[in-house]
Amino acid sequence: MHISKYNSEGYPDPTTYQALTNVAREEKAKRYRPLVYVCSPFAGNIEQNVSRARTYCRFAVSEGMIPIAPHLHFPQFLDDTDTEQRSLGLFFALVLLGKCDAVWVFGDHVSRGMSAEIAKAKRKGIPIRYLNDKCEEVAQYA
């Protein structure tokens, strides 16, 4: 939507322009949802971990975020048991992590892959939030 600085007769109308600009900015802010990287275990009990990751993503949506959970996406076409493909998937995940506004770490265990994700977030200064498997905030893991 284009907001003109001039009224219908062509005269400058700064008050109306500023008011309409503020309204447009507020409307845009209401629709904005930051990207959050969902960091949780995958390996081990994969079926349970995938189910939990889905729950974490639903929680992120309920908190007004857009969840990014590469461990739900990349195993659809990459083989996690193949070392080369797993490494590629972790690389892809770290690239996506760099695009996110925050990282949310879920669960009570930090895997090796999660450690790499947390380290990258810290290096890039991305805010990290730690939550348990019930999506309740907890202190940072040791």
C-alpha positions as CSV (number, residue, x, y, z in Angstrom):
1,M,0.0,0.0,0.0
2,H,1.4,3.4,-1.0
3,I,0.8,6.2,1.4
4,S,1.1,9.7,-0.1
5,K,2.6,12.7,1.7
6,Y,0.1,14.8,-0.2
7,N,-3.7,15.2,0.1
8,S,-6.1,14.6,-2.8
9,E,-5.6,18.2,-3.9
10,G,-1.8,17.9,-4.1
11,Y,-1.0,19.8,-0.9
12,P,1.5,18.4,1.7
13,D,-0.4,16.7,4.5
14,P,2.3,15.5,7.0
15,T,0.0,14.8,9.9
16,T,-2.2,12.4,7.9
17,Y,0.9,10.8,6.3
18,Q,2.5,10.2,9.7
19,A,-0.8,8.8,11.1
20,L,-1.3,6.4,8.2
21,T,2.4,5.3,8.2
22,N,2.1,4.5,11.9
23,V,-1.1,2.4,11.4
24,A,0.6,0.5,8.5
25,R,3.7,-0.2,10.6
26,E,1.6,-1.5,13.6
27,E,-0.4,-3.7,11.2
28,K,2.8,-5.1,9.8
29,A,4.2,-5.7,13.3
30,K,1.1,-7.7,14.2
31,R,1.7,-10.1,11.4
32,Y,5.5,-10.5,12.0
33,R,6.6,-13.8,13.4
34,P,10.3,-14.4,14.2
35,L,12.1,-17.5,13.1
36,V,13.0,-19.8,16.0
37,Y,15.4,-22.7,15.6
38,V,14.1,-25.8,17.4
39,C,17.1,-27.6,18.9
40,S,16.2,-31.1,20.3
41,P,17.5,-34.6,20.2
42,F,17.0,-36.7,17.0
43,A,19.1,-39.9,17.3
44,G,18.4,-42.7,19.7
45,N,14.6,-43.2,20.1
46,I,13.9,-41.5,16.8
47,E,10.1,-42.1,16.8
48,Q,9.8,-40.5,20.3
49,N,12.2,-37.7,19.5
50,V,10.3,-36.8,16.3
51,S,7.0,-36.8,18.2
52,R,8.5,-34.5,20.8
53,A,10.0,-32.2,18.1
54,R,6.6,-31.8,16.6
55,T,5.2,-30.9,20.0
56,Y,8.0,-28.3,20.4
57,C,7.2,-26.8,17.0
58,R,3.5,-26.5,17.9
59,F,4.5,-24.8,21.1
60,A,6.7,-22.3,19.2
61,V,3.7,-21.5,16.9
62,S,1.5,-20.9,19.9
63,E,4.2,-18.5,21.2
64,G,4.0,-16.5,17.9
65,M,7.1,-17.9,16.3
66,I,7.8,-19.7,13.0
67,P,9.6,-22.9,14.0
68,I,12.6,-24.2,12.0
69,A,13.3,-27.9,12.9
70,P,15.8,-29.3,10.4
71,H,15.8,-32.7,12.2
72,L,12.1,-33.1,11.1
73,H,12.8,-32.0,7.5
74,F,16.2,-33.3,6.4
75,P,15.7,-37.0,7.4
76,Q,12.9,-37.0,4.9
77,F,15.5,-37.2,2.1
78,L,18.9,-37.7,3.8
79,D,19.9,-40.9,5.5
80,D,20.9,-40.1,9.1
81,T,22.8,-43.5,9.4
82,D,25.1,-42.5,6.5
83,T,28.0,-40.5,7.9
84,E,28.3,-38.3,4.8
85,Q,24.6,-37.5,4.5
86,R,24.3,-36.9,8.3
87,S,27.2,-34.4,8.0
88,L,25.5,-32.7,5.1
89,G,22.3,-32.5,7.1
90,L,24.1,-30.9,10.1
91,F,25.7,-28.4,7.8
92,F,22.4,-27.5,6.2
93,A,20.9,-27.1,9.7
94,L,23.7,-24.8,10.8
95,V,23.1,-22.6,7.8
96,L,19.4,-22.3,8.7
97,L,20.3,-21.6,12.3
98,G,22.2,-18.6,11.2
99,K,19.0,-17.2,9.7
100,C,17.0,-17.5,12.9
101,D,16.1,-14.8,15.5
102,A,16.4,-17.3,18.4
103,V,17.3,-20.8,19.4
104,W,15.2,-22.8,21.7
105,V,16.8,-25.9,23.3
106,F,14.4,-28.5,24.4
107,G,14.7,-31.6,26.6
108,D,17.0,-32.6,29.4
109,H,19.8,-34.0,27.3
110,V,22.1,-32.2,24.9
111,S,23.4,-34.4,22.1
112,R,26.6,-33.8,20.1
113,G,24.7,-32.3,17.3
114,M,22.8,-30.0,19.6
115,S,26.1,-28.9,21.2
116,A,27.3,-27.8,17.8
117,E,24.0,-25.9,17.2
118,I,24.3,-24.2,20.6
119,A,27.9,-23.3,20.0
120,K,27.0,-21.7,16.7
121,A,24.2,-19.7,18.2
122,K,26.6,-18.4,20.9
123,R,29.2,-17.5,18.3
124,K,26.6,-15.5,16.3
125,G,25.1,-13.9,19.4
126,I,21.7,-15.5,18.8
127,P,19.6,-15.6,21.9
128,I,19.2,-19.1,23.4
129,R,16.2,-20.2,25.5
130,Y,16.3,-23.5,27.4
131,L,13.1,-25.5,28.0
132,N,12.3,-28.9,29.3
133,D,10.3,-31.6,27.5
134,K,7.1,-30.0,28.9
135,C,8.1,-26.7,27.2
136,E,8.7,-25.0,30.6
137,E,11.7,-22.6,30.9
138,V,14.7,-24.0,32.8
139,A,18.2,-22.8,33.7
140,Q,21.0,-23.3,31.1
141,Y,22.4,-26.9,31.0
142,A,25.8,-27.5,32.5
